Amino acid sequence: MAARNQSNIAFALGGIGGSNGHGAGFLHAAQKAGKKPTHLSCTSGMIYWTWRWLEGHDLEQEFRESVDDPRSAFWRTLPPSLLRSWAAYLYGGEGIFRPAIPEYFTRLFSRWYRTPPDRWWDLLFPAQVLVPTRSEQVYQQIADAFNASDIAIFFNSFSPRLGAEHLHMNTAAWETYHKAGEERRAARPDDARAQAMRKSGDLPSVKPEKITAESVRDALWLSLYGFERDGKPQERIDGAYARQFILSELSAAQVIYIPRPQSYKWLGELPESYVEVNDLQTELWFNGAYAQQLARIELVNRLLRNPQLKGSLETQGFHEIELVPIEIPVQRGFFNYFIEDASVFYHAFEQSTEALCAK
């Protein structure tokens, strides 16, 4: 097992609304500890915090400013209920999104007369609840910062219609990804039938793509933004819905740090309400792809510990990977998905400092 002070390390950062404070706290700890990864993956809101970290900003100060915004102080004091959730939607996320109130009435009054009665439900309860408010300049700045970095950076978006994940990479990541692909194909060539099924959408597929401002926008497109933009279908959404943590592509590293904004196990009493059941289902959904990737990595680790297989596998480029999950220690409920909390940031900072400095 590789030592944790090994220079060949990776950060796997998964976004999830208001709990992004956990990943931001980890990056703040890495900044203070002087830890720089060779590989990094990020999804959803952690794309933003990775950008701020790459630019060298004070993450603690920026996070505190977002939490201390007086306009959001009121709804954060509300009880953890539906009231708090709707207050968050109506307030919006400062600089991130706003409620789609004008769009709701525009859609309703301009389309009702040409919408079949059996589709009026779409007008009364549309998919679009929020509208993104980040500027095109921000998307371009994020893309430029990622492309300029010597860290191999991966993030993703997802095409529901195609059933395909789009894996966006900078130059360093592109080289790593394609080198690993060549080695994998040489060791076990993919059969023509499997390739055809991936192209047709019958099997899950991952499509490698370069990083652009448009890909950043797609990777930050929440399902609550709806599936239409500028009068055209919005074909791609936030990749965290399909794979919150990108781990498999970080296998060139010897140690992978995984600051997780939710625990793999359910914390506290088992659900007793419909809302808590939905919270559990959401966590199971996000944990699904995570568990499968861990299983693949651990399988290779176990095979490498077999003396009869070790030499052959190492010849093919396989090596053991140490996984260091840093999980949030509290249960953040269904109505906290868009609510930031300073305690999340500081707990993550303490946990991460301990993990990063462990020998």
Beta strands, then each sheet from edge to edge (+ up, - down):
strand 1: 9-13
strand 2: 39-42
strand 3: 97-99
strand 4: 130-132
strand 5: 152-159
strand 6: 164-169
strand 7: 205-210
strand 8: 228-229
strand 9: 232-233
strand 10: 237-238
strand 11: 255-260
strand 12: 322-327
sheet 1: 7+ 6+ 5- 2- 1- 11- 12-
sheet 2: 3+ 4-
sheet 3: 7+ 6+ 5- 10+
sheet 4: 8+ 9-
end
